[in-house]
């Protein structure tokens, strides 16, 4: 499961660029800071590689194994 804390996200897009399966895309809505956080579009295709989590400079995204 991919969890995104939209309040921490600053819209850097690192997570969407590093995702090898492209399960994350840019949102069309802004967060309270005025940034476009990522949204999960294909969670079932996530391999749990954690690249998004490891590269996020704001610690706004993390993976939880179910």
N, CA and C atoms as a LAMMPS dump frame, in Angstrom:
ITEM: TIMESTEP
0
ITEM: NUMBER OF ATOMS
198
ITEM: BOX BOUNDS ff ff ff
-5.0000000000000000e+02 5.0000000000000000e+02
-5.0000000000000000e+02 5.0000000000000000e+02
-5.0000000000000000e+02 5.0000000000000000e+02
ITEM: ATOMS id mol type element x y z
1 1 1 N 0.838 -1.17 0
2 1 2 C 0 0 0
3 1 3 C 0.89 1.244 0
4 2 1 N 0.571 2.176 -0.847
5 2 2 C 1.326 3.423 -0.933
6 2 3 C 0.562 4.498 -0.17
7 3 1 N 1.24 5.145 0.761
8 3 2 C 0.619 6.211 1.541
9 3 3 C 1.342 7.515 1.239
10 4 1 N 0.561 8.527 0.881
11 4 2 C 1.118 9.838 0.548
12 4 3 C 0.533 10.862 1.513
13 5 1 N 1.403 11.559 2.227
14 5 2 C 0.96 12.642 3.099
15 5 3 C 1.015 13.923 2.282
16 6 1 N -0.129 14.309 1.761
17 6 2 C -0.192 15.475 0.88
18 6 3 C 0.265 16.758 1.557
19 7 1 N 0.159 16.822 2.877
20 7 2 C 0.556 18.025 3.599
21 7 3 C 2.07 18.228 3.627
22 8 1 N 2.849 17.147 3.479
23 8 2 C 4.306 17.25 3.449
24 8 3 C 4.841 17.454 2.039
25 9 1 N 4.091 17.035 1.037
26 9 2 C 4.569 17.053 -0.349
27 9 3 C 4.782 18.477 -0.852
28 10 1 N 5.921 18.67 -1.556
29 10 2 C 6.22 19.961 -2.165
30 10 3 C 6.251 19.871 -3.688
31 11 1 N 5.675 18.797 -4.231
32 11 2 C 5.508 18.682 -5.674
33 11 3 C 6.784 18.574 -6.479
34 12 1 N 7.808 17.965 -5.941
35 12 2 C 9.095 17.884 -6.64
36 12 3 C 9.081 16.874 -7.786
37 13 1 N 8.13 15.915 -7.755
38 13 2 C 7.949 14.891 -8.793
39 13 3 C 9.047 13.832 -8.798
40 14 1 N 9.896 13.787 -7.798
41 14 2 C 10.945 12.763 -7.745
42 14 3 C 10.312 11.374 -7.684
43 15 1 N 9.277 11.219 -6.899
44 15 2 C 8.637 9.902 -6.764
45 15 3 C 8.043 9.428 -8.09
46 16 1 N 7.422 10.318 -8.827
47 16 2 C 6.824 9.914 -10.106
48 16 3 C 7.896 9.604 -11.147
49 17 1 N 9.022 10.269 -11.077
50 17 2 C 10.102 10.022 -12.03
51 17 3 C 10.855 8.729 -11.733
52 18 1 N 11.019 8.388 -10.453
53 18 2 C 11.787 7.2 -10.087
54 18 3 C 10.958 5.913 -10.102
55 19 1 N 9.653 6.001 -10.135
56 19 2 C 8.805 4.812 -10.085
57 19 3 C 8.964 3.997 -11.375
58 20 1 N 9.515 2.777 -11.274
59 20 2 C 9.744 1.974 -12.474
60 20 3 C 8.464 1.444 -13.107
61 21 1 N 7.394 1.333 -12.333
62 21 2 C 6.141 0.818 -12.882
63 21 3 C 5.117 1.917 -13.153
64 22 1 N 5.484 3.153 -12.88
65 22 2 C 4.643 4.329 -13.157
66 22 3 C 3.262 4.24 -12.507
67 23 1 N 3.234 3.835 -11.233
68 23 2 C 1.967 3.77 -10.51
69 23 3 C 1.578 5.132 -9.936
70 24 1 N 2.496 6.08 -9.954
71 24 2 C 2.23 7.423 -9.438
72 24 3 C 2.146 8.421 -10.59
73 25 1 N 1.199 9.335 -10.474
74 25 2 C 1.058 10.403 -11.457
75 25 3 C 0.824 11.71 -10.717
76 26 1 N 1.01 12.813 -11.415
77 26 2 C 0.764 14.116 -10.818
78 26 3 C -0.735 14.329 -10.616
79 27 1 N -1.079 14.886 -9.49
80 27 2 C -2.466 15.193 -9.183
81 27 3 C -2.922 16.411 -9.984
82 28 1 N -4.209 16.557 -10.128
83 28 2 C -4.759 17.742 -10.782
84 28 3 C -5.261 18.748 -9.759
85 29 1 N -5.162 18.395 -8.471
86 29 2 C -5.57 19.301 -7.403
87 29 3 C -4.359 19.667 -6.563
88 30 1 N -4.405 20.839 -5.966
89 30 2 C -3.274 21.3 -5.171
90 30 3 C -3.51 21.005 -3.689
91 31 1 N -2.395 20.873 -2.942
92 31 2 C -2.503 20.691 -1.502
93 31 3 C -2.564 22.066 -0.829
94 32 1 N -2.595 22.088 0.49
95 32 2 C -2.755 23.369 1.192
96 32 3 C -1.536 24.289 1.056
97 33 1 N -0.401 23.733 0.594
98 33 2 C 0.79 24.553 0.37
99 33 3 C 0.863 25.085 -1.062
100 34 1 N -0.066 24.626 -1.913
101 34 2 C -0.092 25.094 -3.288
102 34 3 C 0.678 24.219 -4.269
103 35 1 N 0.99 22.99 -3.877
104 35 2 C 1.723 22.065 -4.735
105 35 3 C 0.802 20.948 -5.227
106 36 1 N 1.206 20.309 -6.318
107 36 2 C 0.472 19.182 -6.864
108 36 3 C 1.107 17.88 -6.369
109 37 1 N 0.531 17.244 -5.373
110 37 2 C 1.103 15.994 -4.863
111 37 3 C 0.807 14.843 -5.827
112 38 1 N 1.554 13.763 -5.734
113 38 2 C 1.28 12.612 -6.596
114 38 3 C 0.025 11.874 -6.135
115 39 1 N -0.55 11.122 -7.047
116 39 2 C -1.675 10.247 -6.722
117 39 3 C -1.335 8.845 -7.219
118 40 1 N -1.865 7.862 -6.539
119 40 2 C -1.658 6.47 -6.927
120 40 3 C -2.714 6.12 -7.971
121 41 1 N -2.267 5.691 -9.145
122 41 2 C -3.211 5.364 -10.207
123 41 3 C -3.311 3.871 -10.469
124 42 1 N -2.26 3.13 -10.164
125 42 2 C -2.248 1.691 -10.429
126 42 3 C -1.598 0.953 -9.255
127 43 1 N -2.206 1.036 -8.089
128 43 2 C -1.584 0.471 -6.883
129 43 3 C -1.304 -1.026 -7.016
130 44 1 N -2.133 -1.742 -7.735
131 44 2 C -1.939 -3.173 -7.916
132 44 3 C -0.68 -3.525 -8.675
133 45 1 N -0.109 -2.556 -9.391
134 45 2 C 1.107 -2.793 -10.159
135 45 3 C 2.382 -2.411 -9.404
136 46 1 N 2.231 -1.898 -8.186
137 46 2 C 3.383 -1.522 -7.372
138 46 3 C 4.127 -2.778 -6.936
139 47 1 N 5.443 -2.787 -7.14
140 47 2 C 6.273 -3.929 -6.76
141 47 3 C 6.871 -3.774 -5.367
142 48 1 N 6.643 -2.64 -4.736
143 48 2 C 7.176 -2.409 -3.401
144 48 3 C 8.671 -2.149 -3.377
145 49 1 N 9.217 -1.597 -4.45
146 49 2 C 10.658 -1.353 -4.518
147 49 3 C 11.107 -0.225 -3.588
148 50 1 N 10.169 0.628 -3.183
149 50 2 C 10.414 1.728 -2.254
150 50 3 C 11.289 2.855 -2.809
151 51 1 N 11.488 2.911 -4.108
152 51 2 C 12.285 4.01 -4.669
153 51 3 C 11.623 5.36 -4.397
154 52 1 N 10.307 5.397 -4.47
155 52 2 C 9.598 6.648 -4.181
156 52 3 C 9.843 7.086 -2.745
157 53 1 N 9.763 6.127 -1.846
158 53 2 C 9.962 6.401 -0.423
159 53 3 C 11.402 6.824 -0.124
160 54 1 N 12.353 6.143 -0.714
161 54 2 C 13.766 6.421 -0.455
162 54 3 C 14.233 7.769 -0.997
163 55 1 N 13.642 8.212 -2.093
164 55 2 C 14.093 9.452 -2.73
165 55 3 C 13.298 10.691 -2.34
166 56 1 N 12.193 10.514 -1.628
167 56 2 C 11.368 11.672 -1.263
168 56 3 C 12.099 12.548 -0.242
169 57 1 N 12.438 13.783 -0.604
170 57 2 C 13.172 14.655 0.321
171 57 3 C 12.317 15.157 1.485
172 58 1 N 11.005 15.063 1.353
173 58 2 C 10.105 15.565 2.393
174 58 3 C 9.507 14.454 3.245
175 59 1 N 9.875 13.187 2.98
176 59 2 C 9.313 12.038 3.698
177 59 3 C 7.787 12.032 3.63
178 60 1 N 7.259 12.364 2.456
179 60 2 C 5.816 12.488 2.277
180 60 3 C 5.187 11.206 1.732
181 61 1 N 5.986 10.224 1.379
182 61 2 C 5.447 8.999 0.79
183 61 3 C 6.133 7.786 1.409
184 62 1 N 5.345 6.777 1.699
185 62 2 C 5.939 5.544 2.217
186 62 3 C 5.078 4.351 1.851
187 63 1 N 5.722 3.183 1.881
188 63 2 C 5.103 1.934 1.509
189 63 3 C 4.82 1.121 2.766
190 64 1 N 3.631 0.558 2.853
191 64 2 C 3.259 -0.311 3.962
192 64 3 C 2.947 -1.673 3.37
193 65 1 N 3.653 -2.692 3.817
194 65 2 C 3.395 -4.049 3.349
195 65 3 C 2.178 -4.6 4.077
196 66 1 N 1.259 -5.124 3.296
197 66 2 C 0.019 -5.656 3.888
198 66 3 C 0.183 -7.105 4.253
